[in-house]
Amino acid sequence: MGWNKTLTFLRIIMMTRKNSSRTGSKATGSKAGDLKAGDLKAGGSRTANSRADAHHVPMREFSRSLPMSLLRAREAVMRQFRPSLRDHGLTEQQWRILRALAAVDAIEVTELAHVAFLLGPSLSRILRDLEARHLIERKVAKADLRRAVLSISAKGLKLIEAVAPSSEAIYAAITRRYGARKLAELQDMLRTLEASLAGMGATDQGDAEADE
């Protein structure tokens, strides 16, 4: 064999070895990639299963929770009234107190907390704000000088009169959208539900709203 033929033969052998090495490397990389993908899929499946197991509770679905259904309905209603109250510088809790006071001549603070469904500390803060704006009046109870009674002031009544048109317009819009008969039936059913649950003997007497 001549020298040139020998060099050519050696080059062919070296090129063959290089190609074999590259092919083996690609095959190994592909297998490793398949293994990693398989591990990820298996791991993801295990994670999904563990989450499903961790979140399984022997209760009705959250969307079917009666308290949450009532809260969602309340929020849907109050969302209609808040802009009007905000335009008059009132929060919904302040408006609730003014409406409660407008329905009576005078009322003690503890009874107002019960009627307005507000905690004592929250009520005290709100009353201070309303007194500072001269929307309510506080007097000492004649029967017990240690107790105070509250009433709405003339300025407070004027504010209610100012809010009333927009409030009634919102009620009318809700009635048109939901239906007058359905709305009356709903209010009757809610009163019936409240009366029915009153006899269940629940130990929690906290009939108040904690936030403002």
N, CA, C and O of each residue as an XYZ file, in Angstrom:
848
protein
N       0.857     -1.206      0.000
C       0.000      0.000      0.000
C       0.883      1.244      0.000
O       1.824      1.317      0.791
N       0.598      2.277     -0.907
C       1.414      3.484     -0.952
C       1.125      4.403      0.209
O       0.133      4.256      0.922
N       2.019      5.353      0.377
C       1.874      6.291      1.513
C       0.586      7.089      1.446
O      -0.079      7.284      2.463
N       0.224      7.558      0.241
C      -1.007      8.341      0.085
C      -2.230      7.509      0.411
O      -3.168      8.000      1.039
N      -2.229      6.233     -0.017
C      -3.350      5.349      0.280
C      -3.446      5.088      1.776
O      -4.535      5.003      2.344
N      -2.268      4.962      2.403
C      -2.274      4.733      3.858
C      -2.898      5.901      4.603
O      -3.704      5.698      5.512
N      -2.526      7.155      4.219
C      -3.097      8.353      4.867
C      -4.611      8.422      4.659
O      -5.360      8.743      5.582
N      -5.044      8.120      3.449
C      -6.482      8.145      3.162
C      -7.236      7.141      4.015
O      -8.314      7.448      4.525
N      -6.689      5.957      4.177
C      -7.301      4.897      4.971
C      -7.421      5.309      6.444
O      -8.437      5.057      7.092
N      -6.338      5.962      6.968
C      -6.357      6.414      8.363
C      -7.423      7.496      8.581
O      -8.110      7.505      9.603
N      -7.553      8.413      7.603
C      -8.555      9.482      7.723
C      -9.968      8.875      7.789
O     -10.802      9.296      8.590
N     -10.213      7.875      6.927
C     -11.552      7.241      6.915
C     -11.863      6.612      8.258
O     -12.976      6.733      8.769
N     -10.844      5.918      8.845
C     -11.046      5.283     10.154
C     -11.363      6.313     11.230
O     -12.261      6.096     12.043
N     -10.628      7.447     11.248
C     -10.841      8.487     12.257
C     -12.227      9.124     12.118
O     -12.900      9.376     13.117
N     -12.649      9.383     10.878
C     -13.963      9.988     10.652
C     -15.083      9.045     11.101
O     -16.092      9.473     11.661
N     -14.872      7.737     10.835
C     -15.879      6.753     11.250
C     -16.036      6.733     12.761
O     -17.150      6.670     13.281
N     -14.884      6.788     13.474
C     -14.928      6.789     14.946
C     -15.628      8.028     15.499
O     -16.385      7.940     16.465
N     -15.370      9.196     14.874
C     -15.992     10.446     15.334
C     -17.502     10.393     15.165
O     -18.253     10.788     16.057
N     -17.944      9.898     14.001
C     -19.387      9.811     13.756
C     -20.061      8.867     14.726
O     -21.167      9.138     15.194
N     -19.394      7.740     15.038
C     -19.956      6.774     15.980
C     -20.088      7.388     17.375
O     -21.068      7.164     18.086
N     -19.056      8.180     17.747
C     -19.075      8.825     19.060
C     -20.211      9.827     19.177
O     -20.881      9.903     20.206
N     -20.431     10.621     18.077
C     -21.508     11.623     18.096
C     -22.871     10.955     18.175
O     -23.746     11.405     18.916
N     -23.054      9.881     17.412
C     -24.335      9.169     17.421
C     -24.640      8.600     18.789
O     -25.779      8.667     19.251
N     -23.639      8.043     19.441
C     -23.824      7.488     20.791
C     -24.159      8.545     21.795
O     -24.977      8.324     22.688
N     -23.517      9.733     21.659
C     -23.776     10.828     22.587
C     -25.204     11.331     22.455
O     -25.868     11.614     23.452
N     -25.686     11.441     21.179
C     -27.054     11.902     20.960
C     -28.060     10.921     21.535
O     -29.055     11.316     22.142
N     -27.787      9.626     21.334
C     -28.704      8.605     21.853
C     -28.768      8.654     23.365
O     -29.839      8.539     23.961
N     -27.585      8.831     23.991
C     -27.537      8.910     25.451
C     -28.285     10.134     25.959
O     -29.036     10.058     26.932
N     -28.068     11.279     25.277
C     -28.755     12.517     25.668
C     -30.258     12.383     25.523
O     -31.010     12.866     26.370
N     -30.713     11.722     24.441
C     -32.140     11.533     24.224
C     -32.743     10.686     25.310
O     -33.816     10.994     25.828
N     -32.033      9.582     25.668
C     -32.532      8.727     26.747
C     -32.606      9.483     28.068
O     -33.573      9.351     28.818
N     -31.570     10.279     28.344
C     -31.556     11.050     29.586
C     -32.708     12.050     29.603
O     -33.370     12.250     30.621
N     -32.933     12.692     28.407
C     -34.040     13.640     28.322
C     -35.370     12.962     28.539
O     -36.248     13.502     29.211
N     -35.526     11.752     27.959
C     -36.773     11.015     28.155
C     -36.975     10.668     29.617
O     -38.088     10.730     30.140
N     -35.856     10.292     30.281
C     -35.960      9.948     31.690
C     -36.375     11.146     32.524
O     -37.222     11.040     33.411
N     -35.749     12.325     32.218
C     -36.085     13.528     32.979
C     -37.541     13.907     32.755
O     -38.251     14.244     33.703
N     -37.995     13.853     31.486
C     -39.388     14.189     31.193
C     -40.326     13.238     31.901
O     -41.360     13.641     32.435
N     -39.950     11.964     31.900
C     -40.779     10.986     32.596
C     -40.837     11.247     34.077
O     -41.891     11.123     34.701
N     -39.678     11.617     34.649
C     -39.648     11.920     36.080
C     -40.525     13.117     36.404
O     -41.232     13.135     37.411
N     -40.463     14.153     35.500
C     -41.261     15.344     35.738
C     -42.750     15.037     35.673
O     -43.538     15.517     36.489
N     -43.121     14.216     34.671
C     -44.530     13.857     34.553
C     -45.001     13.069     35.765
O     -46.068     13.324     36.324
N     -44.180     12.112     36.151
C     -44.540     11.306     37.320
C     -44.615     12.160     38.567
O     -45.525     12.013     39.383
N     -43.627     13.076     38.709
C     -43.627     13.958     39.878
C     -44.831     14.878     39.886
O     -45.447     15.111     40.925
N     -45.171     15.417     38.664
C     -46.339     16.285     38.587
C     -47.614     15.558     38.934
O     -48.498     16.098     39.599
N     -47.699     14.306     38.468
C     -48.880     13.508     38.785
C     -48.974     13.241     40.276
O     -50.048     13.319     40.873
N     -47.810     12.921     40.875
C     -47.812     12.671     42.318
C     -48.194     13.925     43.096
O     -48.920     13.855     44.087
N     -47.689     15.091     42.628
C     -48.012     16.347     43.309
C     -49.498     16.649     43.215
O     -50.130     17.049     44.193
N     -50.060     16.444     41.989
C     -51.489     16.707     41.812
C     -52.319     15.793     42.692
O     -53.305     16.218     43.295
N     -51.912     14.531     42.762
C     -52.651     13.585     43.594
C     -52.561     13.946     45.069
O     -53.544     13.861     45.805
N     -51.346     14.356     45.497
C     -51.176     14.711     46.905
C     -51.998     15.937     47.257
O     -52.554     16.031     48.351
N     -52.075     16.906     46.295
C     -52.896     18.092     46.566
C     -54.360     17.722     46.676
O     -55.076     18.193     47.559
N     -54.794     16.859     45.749
C     -56.193     16.448     45.799
C     -56.510     15.753     47.115
O     -57.563     15.975     47.711
N     -55.578     14.905     47.562
C     -55.785     14.209     48.829
C     -55.776     15.185     50.003
O     -56.576     15.060     50.931
N     -54.843     16.181     49.953
C     -54.708     17.118     51.068
C     -55.928     18.012     51.202
O     -56.287     18.392     52.317
N     -56.584     18.363     50.081
C     -57.696     19.298     50.105
C     -59.057     18.619     50.174
O     -60.089     19.288     50.117
N     -59.066     17.320     50.295
C     -60.339     16.623     50.399
C     -60.829     16.690     51.846
O     -60.160     16.216     52.765
N     -61.999     17.283     52.028
C     -62.582     17.383     53.364
C     -64.013     16.858     53.313
O     -64.697     17.015     52.302
N     -64.463     16.240     54.390
C     -65.812     15.653     54.414
C     -66.887     16.708     54.660
O     -67.639     16.624     55.631
N     -66.954     17.704     53.773
C     -67.934     18.772     53.897
C     -68.501     19.092     52.526
O     -67.968     18.662     51.503
N     -69.572     19.841     52.518
C     -70.126     20.292     51.249
C     -69.167     21.270     50.585
O     -68.320     21.860     51.256
N     -69.290     21.446     49.282
C     -68.382     22.324     48.544
C     -68.481     23.754     49.084
O     -69.531     24.194     49.553
N     -67.352     24.462     49.002
C     -67.297     25.837     49.519
C     -68.349     26.721     48.842
O     -68.948     27.582     49.487
N     -68.573     26.505     47.538
C     -69.544     27.306     46.802
C     -70.973     27.073     47.288
O     -71.862     27.881     47.022
N     -71.195     25.943     48.015
C     -72.526     25.627     48.525
C     -72.680     25.988     50.004
O     -73.676     25.638     50.638
N     -71.680     26.693     50.544
C     -71.742     27.117     51.945
C     -72.831     28.179     52.106
O     -72.828     29.185     51.396
N     -73.757     27.961     53.033
C     -74.843     28.918     53.251
C     -74.325     30.286     53.712
O     -74.750     31.304     53.166
N     -73.417     30.345     54.703
C     -72.900     31.666     55.089
C     -72.250     32.408     53.925
O     -72.432     33.618     53.789
N     -71.486     31.694     53.074
C     -70.829     32.354     51.954
C     -71.841     32.787     50.904
O     -71.672     33.835     50.282
N     -72.891     31.998     50.698
C     -73.939     32.392     49.749
C     -74.606     33.681     50.210
O     -74.870     34.575     49.405
N     -74.876     33.771     51.505
C     -75.487     34.986     52.046
C     -74.540     36.178     51.961
O     -74.966     37.296     51.671
N     -73.243     35.935     52.216
C     -72.261     37.013     52.117
C     -72.123     37.513     50.685
O     -72.023     38.717     50.449
N     -72.117     36.581     49.724
C     -72.016     36.990     48.318
C     -73.234     37.805     47.901
O     -73.107     38.796     47.182
N     -74.409     37.388     48.352
C     -75.625     38.131     48.031
C     -75.591     39.524     48.672
O     -75.967     40.515     48.046
N     -75.136     39.581     49.925
C     -75.029     40.871     50.608
C     -74.069     41.804     49.872
O     -74.351     42.988     49.689
N     -72.936     41.252     49.456
C     -71.950     42.065     48.747
C     -72.498     42.555     47.415
O     -72.250     43.695     47.022
N     -73.245     41.698     46.715
C     -73.839     42.100     45.435
C     -74.812     43.265     45.633
O     -74.902     44.155     44.787
N     -75.535     43.254     46.749
C     -76.481     44.339     47.032
C     -75.745     45.607     47.456
O     -76.008     46.687     46.927
N     -74.821     45.475     48.413
C     -74.133     46.660     48.924
C     -73.269     47.331     47.882
O     -73.017     48.533     47.959
N     -72.816     46.566     46.911
C     -72.018     47.146     45.831
C     -72.806     48.210     45.058
O     -72.222     49.119     44.469
N     -74.119     48.087     45.067
C     -74.970     49.059     44.384
C     -75.114     50.356     45.188
O     -75.266     51.438     44.621
N     -75.064     50.226     46.520
C     -75.330     51.388     47.379
C     -74.078     52.166     47.770
O     -74.168     53.357     48.065
N     -72.921     51.526     47.778
C     -71.710     52.183     48.291
C     -71.354     53.479     47.571
O     -71.007     54.454     48.237
N     -71.425     53.536     46.232
C     -71.063     54.803     45.575
C     -71.910     55.980     46.048
O     -71.389     57.078     46.246
N     -73.214     55.760     46.230
C     -74.091     56.836     46.699
C     -73.722     57.252     48.120
O     -73.669     58.444     48.423
N     -73.467     56.280     48.991
C     -73.075     56.603     50.366
C     -71.747     57.358     50.386
O     -71.563     58.308     51.147
N     -70.822     56.907     49.521
C     -69.512     57.555     49.464
C     -69.650     59.011     49.014
O     -68.925     59.882     49.494
N     -70.575     59.269     48.100
C     -70.791     60.648     47.626
C     -71.278     61.558     48.747
O     -71.080     62.772     48.699
N     -71.907     60.976     49.741
C     -72.397     61.758     50.881
C     -71.488     61.639     52.099
O     -71.865     62.051     53.196
N     -70.306     61.085     51.918
C     -69.330     61.000     52.996
C     -69.680     60.000     54.071
O     -69.363     60.215     55.241
N     -70.334     58.901     53.697
C     -70.768     57.907     54.667
C     -70.233     56.522     54.330
O     -70.103     56.156     53.162
N     -69.930     55.766     55.367
C     -69.647     54.347     55.187
C     -70.961     53.598     55.364
O     -71.937     54.163     55.857
N     -70.993     52.331     54.965
C     -72.231     51.580     55.120
C     -72.585     51.367     56.585
O     -73.764     51.292     56.931
N     -71.562     51.267     57.461
C     -71.843     51.103     58.886
C     -72.427     52.388     59.484
O     -73.341     52.327     60.307
N     -71.903     53.549     59.073
C     -72.452     54.816     59.540
C     -73.895     54.994     59.078
O     -74.756     55.450     59.831
N     -74.133     54.628     57.836
C     -75.486     54.716     57.291
C     -76.432     53.772     58.035
O     -77.589     54.115     58.276
N     -75.948     52.598     58.393
C     -76.752     51.633     59.124
C     -77.177     52.210     60.471
O     -78.319     52.033     60.897
N     -76.260     52.894     61.134
C     -76.569     53.477     62.441
C     -77.579     54.615     62.303
O     -78.520     54.718     63.090
N     -77.378     55.461     61.308
C     -78.318     56.567     61.092
C     -79.711     56.046     60.778
O     -80.703     56.590     61.265
N     -79.792     55.000     59.971
C     -81.096     54.421     59.629
C     -81.750     53.813     60.871
O     -82.959     53.937     61.066
N     -80.951     53.162     61.702
C     -81.492     52.568     62.924
C     -81.997     53.650     63.879
O     -83.056     53.494     64.487
N     -81.250     54.735     64.012
C     -81.649     55.819     64.908
C     -82.871     56.572     64.374
O     -83.681     57.078     65.151
N     -82.999     56.644     63.051
C     -84.142     57.335     62.463
C     -85.438     56.560     62.690
O     -86.526     57.124     62.575
N     -85.328     55.283     63.010
C     -86.518     54.449     63.218
C     -87.031     54.487     64.642
O     -88.090     53.929     64.927
N     -86.293     55.142     65.559
C     -86.706     55.202     66.967
C     -86.530     56.627     67.481
O     -85.848     57.450     66.870
N     -87.157     56.892     68.609
C     -86.968     58.203     69.238
C     -85.594     58.276     69.900
O     -84.861     59.248     69.722
N     -85.256     57.241     70.661
C     -83.962     57.167     71.330
C     -83.684     55.703     71.640
O     -84.600     54.885     71.727
N     -82.402     55.389     71.803
C     -82.023     54.001     72.036
C     -80.716     53.958     72.816
O     -79.850     54.814     72.635
N     -80.577     52.968     73.676
C     -79.338     52.821     74.426
C     -78.239     52.249     73.522
O     -78.526     51.603     72.515
N     -76.995     52.493     73.893
C     -75.867     52.087     73.063
C     -75.821     50.570     72.891
O     -75.578     50.071     71.793
N     -76.056     49.844     73.979
C     -75.990     48.374     73.891
C     -77.075     47.837     72.967
O     -76.837     46.893     72.213
N     -78.243     48.424     73.018
C     -79.330     47.985     72.139
C     -79.034     48.349     70.684
O     -79.361     47.593     69.769
N     -78.414     49.510     70.477
C     -78.044     49.913     69.118
C     -77.023     48.952     68.519
O     -77.085     48.628     67.333
N     -76.085     48.502     69.345
C     -75.097     47.532     68.865
C     -75.783     46.254     68.412
O     -75.387     45.647     67.417
N     -76.811     45.849     69.143
C     -77.562     44.645     68.786
C     -78.353     44.860     67.495
O     -78.363     43.996     66.619
N     -79.002     45.993     67.383
C     -79.845     46.278     66.214
C     -79.006     46.458     64.950
O     -79.379     45.982     63.878
N     -77.867     47.151     65.082
C     -77.033     47.449     63.923
C     -76.007     46.365     63.618
O     -75.283     46.459     62.626
N     -75.937     45.322     64.473
C     -74.991     44.219     64.269
C     -73.549     44.726     64.168
O     -72.849     44.478     63.186
N     -73.135     45.436     65.205
C     -71.775     45.969     65.260
C     -71.157     45.659     66.617
O     -71.836     45.686     67.643
N     -69.868     45.367     66.610
C     -69.147     45.139     67.857
C     -68.990     46.443     68.627
O     -68.974     47.526     68.042
N     -68.875     46.325     69.943
C     -68.760     47.506     70.787
C     -67.654     48.468     70.392
O     -67.920     49.659     70.226
N     -66.401     47.990     70.234
C     -65.318     48.910     69.859
C     -65.566     49.621     68.529
O     -65.293     50.814     68.400
N     -66.084     48.885     67.541
C     -66.377     49.507     66.246
C     -67.487     50.537     66.387
O     -67.416     51.629     65.822
N     -68.508     50.176     67.143
C     -69.632     51.099     67.345
C     -69.173     52.375     68.034
O     -69.574     53.469     67.636
N     -68.338     52.252     69.063
C     -67.854     53.435     69.784
C     -67.108     54.375     68.856
O     -67.296     55.591     68.917
N     -66.270     53.826     68.002
C     -65.516     54.652     67.062
C     -66.440     55.359     66.073
O     -66.258     56.542     65.783
N     -67.422     54.641     65.562
C     -68.352     55.214     64.589
C     -69.203     56.297     65.247
O     -69.456     57.341     64.646
N     -69.643     56.050     66.476
C     -70.452     57.050     67.178
C     -69.669     58.336     67.412
O     -70.217     59.432     67.295
N     -68.388     58.203     67.742
C     -67.562     59.406     67.920
C     -67.505     60.229     66.643
O     -67.590     61.457     66.680
N     -67.359     59.540     65.503
C     -67.305     60.254     64.221
C     -68.639     60.941     63.913
O     -68.667     62.084     63.458
N     -69.726     60.242     64.164
C     -71.037     60.823     63.875
C     -71.355     61.975     64.824
O     -71.974     62.959     64.420
N     -70.935     61.855     66.084
C     -71.126     62.965     67.027
C     -70.301     64.175     66.617
O     -70.771     65.309     66.713
N     -69.074     63.943     66.159
C     -68.220     65.051     65.732
C     -68.827     65.787     64.535
O     -68.586     66.980     64.353
N     -69.587     65.101     63.746
C     -70.251     65.723     62.582
C     -71.650     66.218     62.944
O     -72.381     66.706     62.083
N     -72.016     66.093     64.208
C     -73.315     66.550     64.729
C     -74.488     65.864     64.022
O     -75.537     66.466     63.792
N     -74.281     64.598     63.688
C     -75.349     63.832     63.024
C     -76.187     63.053     64.030
O     -77.298     62.625     63.718
N     -75.653     62.868     65.242
C     -76.394     62.180     66.295
C     -76.227     62.943     67.599
O     -75.351     63.799     67.724
N     -77.074     62.626     68.565
C     -77.004     63.264     69.877
C     -76.955     62.193     70.959
O     -77.591     61.145     70.842
N     -76.197     62.469     72.005
C     -76.067     61.538     73.128
C     -76.559     62.241     74.406
O     -76.172     63.372     74.700
N     -77.409     61.547     75.141
C     -77.934     62.078     76.391
C     -77.850     61.014     77.478
O     -77.754     59.821     77.189
N     -77.886     61.454     78.715
C     -77.867     60.532     79.842
C     -79.276     59.997     80.062
O     -80.251     60.748     80.027
N     -79.369     58.693     80.288
C     -80.671     58.082     80.522
C     -81.242     58.559     81.853
O     -80.533     58.606     82.859
N     -82.515     58.910     81.855
C     -83.138     59.415     83.080
C     -83.224     58.335     84.155
O     -83.079     58.616     85.345
N     -83.458     57.111     83.725
C     -83.615     56.032     84.697
C     -82.295     55.615     85.324
O     -82.271     55.115     86.449
N     -81.204     55.817     84.609
C     -79.887     55.402     85.110
C     -78.852     56.372     84.562
O     -78.554     56.357     83.367
N     -78.306     57.210     85.424
C     -77.374     58.241     84.990
C     -76.069     57.664     84.436
O     -75.300     58.374     83.789
N     -75.821     56.374     84.689
C     -74.604     55.761     84.182
C     -74.739     55.322     82.730
O     -73.749     54.979     82.084
N     -75.964     55.334     82.221
C     -76.214     54.856     80.877
C     -76.593     56.001     79.959
O     -77.227     56.973     80.372
N     -76.187     55.865     78.695
C     -76.455     56.921     77.710
C     -77.444     56.421     76.670
O     -77.495     55.233     76.351
N     -78.225     57.357     76.151
C     -79.150     57.045     75.061
C     -78.780     57.911     73.863
O     -78.285     59.029     74.011
N     -79.028     57.378     72.696
C     -78.671     58.054     71.455
C     -79.912     58.357     70.641
O     -80.909     57.638     70.702
N     -79.832     59.425     69.884
C     -80.909     59.782     68.956
C     -80.289     60.492     67.757
O     -79.176     61.012     67.833
N     -81.012     60.505     66.674
C     -80.511     61.184     65.488
C     -80.802     62.676     65.602
O     -81.838     63.067     66.141
N     -79.911     63.497     65.108
C     -80.073     64.952     65.196
C     -80.833     65.463     63.966
O     -81.101     64.718     63.023
N     -81.167     66.743     64.004
C     -81.847     67.358     62.863
C     -80.940     67.317     61.628
O     -81.414     67.111     60.511
N     -79.639     67.514     61.835
C     -78.689     67.453     60.725
C     -78.609     66.034     60.163
O     -78.474     65.837     58.956
N     -78.694     65.053     61.060
C     -78.670     63.666     60.617
C     -79.890     63.324     59.778
O     -79.782     62.611     58.781
N     -81.061     63.837     60.185
C     -82.283     63.607     59.416
C     -82.201     64.257     58.040
O     -82.663     63.693     57.048
N     -81.612     65.440     57.990
C     -81.452     66.112     56.688
C     -80.533     65.313     55.768
O     -80.748     65.252     54.558
N     -79.504     64.702     56.359
C     -78.596     63.889     55.547
C     -79.324     62.662     54.993
O     -79.137     62.291     53.835
N     -80.151     62.040     55.826
C     -80.926     60.894     55.342
C     -81.861     61.324     54.212
O     -82.015     60.608     53.222
N     -82.476     62.483     54.360
C     -83.359     62.989     53.306
C     -82.586     63.242     52.013
O     -83.127     63.087     50.918
N     -81.321     63.633     52.146
C     -80.505     63.882     50.959
C     -80.114     62.581     50.266
O     -80.013     62.527     49.040
N     -79.896     61.540     51.054
C     -79.489     60.244     50.491
C     -80.687     59.470     49.954
O     -80.544     58.663     49.036
N     -81.856     59.707     50.517
C     -83.044     58.910     50.214
C     -83.368     58.775     48.725
O     -83.642     57.661     48.279
N     -83.349     59.859     47.929
C     -83.716     59.700     46.511
C     -82.838     58.698     45.755
O     -83.349     57.856     45.017
N     -81.524     58.790     45.941
C     -80.642     57.850     45.244
C     -80.803     56.440     45.798
O     -80.715     55.465     45.051
N     -81.037     56.327     47.106
C     -81.227     55.014     47.707
C     -82.478     54.338     47.158
O     -82.456     53.153     46.825
N     -83.573     55.101     47.065
C     -84.813     54.533     46.538
C     -84.684     54.207     45.047
O     -85.284     53.244     44.570
N     -83.910     55.001     44.316
C     -83.689     54.710     42.892
C     -82.941     53.389     42.719
O     -83.216     52.621     41.797
N     -81.992     53.139     43.621
C     -81.243     51.871     43.572
C     -82.163     50.708     43.911
O     -82.104     49.659     43.269
N     -83.021     50.891     44.925
C     -83.993     49.851     45.265
C     -84.905     49.546     44.071
O     -85.210     48.387     43.789
N     -85.326     50.585     43.390
C     -86.212     50.401     42.235
C     -85.504     49.632     41.125
O     -86.103     48.779     40.471
N     -84.210     49.945     40.914
C     -83.442     49.248     39.875
C     -83.260     47.770     40.229
O     -83.360     46.898     39.366
N     -82.995     47.503     41.502
C     -82.856     46.113     41.952
C     -84.181     45.368     41.777
O     -84.200     44.215     41.345
N     -85.281     46.033     42.113
C     -86.602     45.409     42.007
C     -86.932     45.090     40.547
O     -87.455     44.016     40.250
N     -86.631     46.013     39.643
C     -86.894     45.764     38.219
C     -86.067     44.597     37.710
O     -86.551     43.777     36.931
N     -84.826     44.526     38.151
C     -83.924     43.485     37.648
C     -84.252     42.114     38.244
O     -84.197     41.105     37.540
N     -84.589     42.072     39.520
C     -84.807     40.797     40.205
C     -86.272     40.377     40.197
O     -86.591     39.189     40.152
N     -87.160     41.376     40.241
C     -88.590     41.085     40.280
C     -89.186     41.428     41.633
O     -88.656     41.030     42.671
N     -90.296     42.173     41.625
C     -90.894     42.629     42.873
C     -91.373     41.454     43.715
O     -91.134     41.421     44.923
N     -92.054     40.479     43.089
C     -92.571     39.339     43.859
C     -91.437     38.486     44.416
O     -91.491     38.042     45.563
N     -90.401     38.260     43.591
C     -89.269     37.456     44.064
C     -88.554     38.155     45.209
O     -88.119     37.503     46.158
N     -88.426     39.484     45.129
C     -87.753     40.224     46.190
C     -88.553     40.157     47.487
O     -87.974     39.987     48.560
N     -89.877     40.288     47.403
C     -90.716     40.180     48.599
C     -90.639     38.776     49.187
O     -90.567     38.611     50.405
N     -90.656     37.767     48.321
C     -90.543     36.380     48.799
C     -89.189     36.131     49.453
O     -89.093     35.438     50.465
N     -88.139     36.709     48.859
C     -86.800     36.545     49.427
C     -86.724     37.130     50.827
O     -86.190     36.496     51.737
N     -87.255     38.339     51.008
C     -87.227     38.960     52.331
C     -88.040     38.157     53.339
O     -87.648     38.043     54.500
N     -89.181     37.596     52.901
C     -89.979     36.737     53.782
C     -89.202     35.483     54.170
O     -89.214     35.075     55.331
N     -88.523     34.869     53.190
C     -87.755     33.652     53.460
C     -86.592     33.929     54.399
O     -86.281     33.108     55.262
N     -85.945     35.083     54.238
C     -84.835     35.424     55.115
C     -85.308     35.647     56.552
O     -84.642     35.242     57.504
N     -86.464     36.295     56.696
C     -87.022     36.475     58.044
C     -87.390     35.126     58.662
O     -87.174     34.893     59.851
N     -87.952     34.241     57.830
C     -88.303     32.905     58.322
C     -87.060     32.124     58.729
O     -87.053     31.444     59.755
N     -86.012     32.226     57.918
C     -84.748     31.544     58.242
C     -84.191     32.063     59.559
O     -83.773     31.277     60.408
N     -84.181     33.374     59.734
C     -83.663     33.965     60.973
C     -84.462     33.499     62.178
O     -83.893     33.162     63.217
N     -85.789     33.479     62.036
C     -86.633     33.051     63.150
C     -86.449     31.569     63.456
O     -86.474     31.158     64.616
N     -86.263     30.772     62.408
C     -86.089     29.334     62.611
C     -84.792     29.021     63.340
O     -84.758     28.168     64.227
N     -83.726     29.717     62.961
C     -82.424     29.450     63.564
C     -82.309     30.028     64.970
O     -81.432     29.631     65.737
N     -83.192     30.964     65.309
C     -83.134     31.566     66.647
C     -83.394     30.533     67.731
O     -82.974     30.716     68.873
N     -84.081     29.451     67.388
C     -84.390     28.449     68.385
C     -83.429     27.285     68.421
O     -83.711     26.277     69.070
N     -82.300     27.392     67.742
C     -81.352     26.280     67.694
C     -80.442     26.225     68.911
O     -79.725     25.242     69.103
N     -80.459     27.266     69.736
C     -79.672     27.247     70.971
C     -78.187     27.405     70.753
O     -77.398     26.804     71.482
N     -77.773     28.201     69.765
C     -76.346     28.435     69.542
C     -75.768     29.185     70.728
O     -76.414     30.070     71.289
N     -74.541     28.825     71.111
C     -73.907     29.455     72.277
C     -73.285     30.802     71.941
O     -73.079     31.628     72.831
N     -72.983     31.034     70.663
C     -72.342     32.291     70.274
C     -73.380     33.397     70.221
O     -74.300     33.365     69.404
N     -73.221     34.368     71.096
C     -74.142     35.511     71.120
C     -73.569     36.743     70.412
O     -74.120     37.839     70.513
N     -72.457     36.549     69.695
C     -71.808     37.685     69.042
C     -72.508     38.088     67.774
O     -72.085     37.731     66.674
N     -73.585     38.836     67.928
C     -74.388     39.255     66.776
C     -73.839     40.557     66.237
O     -74.537     41.571     66.233
N     -72.595     40.545     65.781
C     -71.978     41.803     65.372
C     -71.040     41.600     64.214
O     -70.609     40.488     63.910
N     -70.740     42.701     63.584
C     -69.809     42.720     62.471
C     -68.499     43.325     62.952
O     -68.491     44.428     63.497
N     -67.396     42.616     62.758
C     -66.129     43.045     63.344
C     -65.453     44.151     62.553
O     -64.777     45.004     63.130
N     -65.628     44.146     61.231
C     -64.873     45.106     60.419
C     -65.737     46.303     60.076
O     -66.959     46.299     60.226
N     -65.029     47.343     59.602
C     -65.744     48.554     59.204
C     -65.442     48.848     57.752
O     -65.942     49.829     57.203
